[in-house]
Amino acid sequence: MEVKSLFEQLLFTTVRIKTTIPKGNSTGTGFIFNYVHNGKSFPFLVSNKHVVENSIEGWIEFNLAKDNQPDLGNIHTIHYNNFRNQWFFHPNPEVDVAISPLGPIVNQLAKNNIAIFYRSISNDIVPTEEVLKEIDAVEDVIIVGYPNGLYDTKHLLPIVRKGITATPANIDFDNQPKFLIDASIFPGSSGSPVFICNVGSFTKKGENTLYAGNRIIFLGIVASVYVRTDMNQLEIIQIPTKDIPVVKSSQMIDLGIVYKASCITEVIEIFLKQAHEI
């Protein structure tokens, strides 16, 4: 596979997170985010707090690189002991975002002459206030991840799904830094990145002009989902990382909660300041 297009590159921004937890095993989604400050790059693995907070061991997998392209199916696994301790949580307990520095791992692999293939989400596609003003109330979005743990096991590729913004991405839903999407969200989708991704043409809110070209905006990270219980009540639950039978009947209603991309840059900046890197 020769990675050229925008969509092809998005396939390599995510990793499947496997963990052991006190009650067994779980899976979730993580993605690589590259924070650039004063010309210096700081790569991080990003996921939800609830994906990693109870973890004991953890594994992430990458395709190896060959001639600057992915060597599909030739997989390198990174194993972590004390996986929970590798993560730094957003200080706001309501914001389900966690980060883990990826630079030391990549540097150690390079010293061992191991080249992994990945693409990162850069902070330059996090929407500014000006860009947010151009986003309409309803936009097509794509979600990249591992719903129900599904992925291409031969080639280590994620699943891409499509939806729409169910509430405006430029307004804080319930006065919190999040918005809703109308999309099928299942266990394993926790930690999936959400994008506006227009290829060929796009429009801007309030304009009749059709712009030619590509537009990609990183909107945020999937964390929770609304469910309807057997009593026809709506509840918000963290997206399970493992299918566990329960007595109460519930049905997901395809409304996912997405924490905004600004939450990710915020927690990274807190981490880097504490580490005296910025």
C-alpha positions, 0 to 999 in steps of 0.5 A: 500500500502506497499512502498518498491520499488524505484518507489513507493517511488518516488510517495510520493516525490511530492505534488499537489499545489492548489492556489487562484490567482486574476483571480481564481484558479490554480494548479501546482506541488511541491516536497519535497527536503531534504538538508543535511549539516553537519548531519543536515536536512533541508526539503523544498518544491520546485516549480516554481516561476510562480506557486506561485508568484501571489498566495493568499491562498495555499493548499498542501495535504498529505496522513497520515501515519499509521505504517510508511506506507501511509494510502492511502485516509486518507488525511491531508490538509495544508492551507496557508494564504499569500501563496506567502510570504512563498516562497523564490525565486532564485535570478537570475530572469531567473531561475524559481525556488522557495523554502519554508521551510517545517520543521516548518510545519512538526514539528508543525504537530508532536506536534499535533500528526499528522503524514504525509507520504512523501518521500524526494529527497535528495541532495546526488542524485543531480549529481556531476561533476563526475556523470555528466560526466557519463550521456549520451547525450540521457537518459531515464527520468521520470517526476512525477507530476499532468499534467492538474491537473490529479491525483488519487483523491481517493488515492492522488497519482501523475501521472508518465510520461516518456521521454528522454533528448532532449539536454545533461543534462550536458551541459547548454542549451543556456548558462543557467543552464537548458536542454530540455526533449522530453516529454508530458508537460501540464498545472499542470506539472510546478514544476515536478521533473525529474529523471534518474531512472534505475532499474536492470541495466544501462550503463555509457557513453563511456563504454560497461559495463552493471552495475547491480543494480539501479541508480537514479539521480535527474536532475532538475525541469520542468518549461517551454515548447516550443509551435508552434503558429498559425504563425508557430513560436516557442515561450517559455512559462511558463507552465500554471497553469490554462487552460485559453482560448486564441485567438491565436492558439498554440500547445505544441511540447513536448519539456520541459525546465528543470532547473538543480538540481544545481539551487535548491541546490544553492537557498537553500544554499543562503536561509540557509546562510541568515538565519545563518543556515550554 
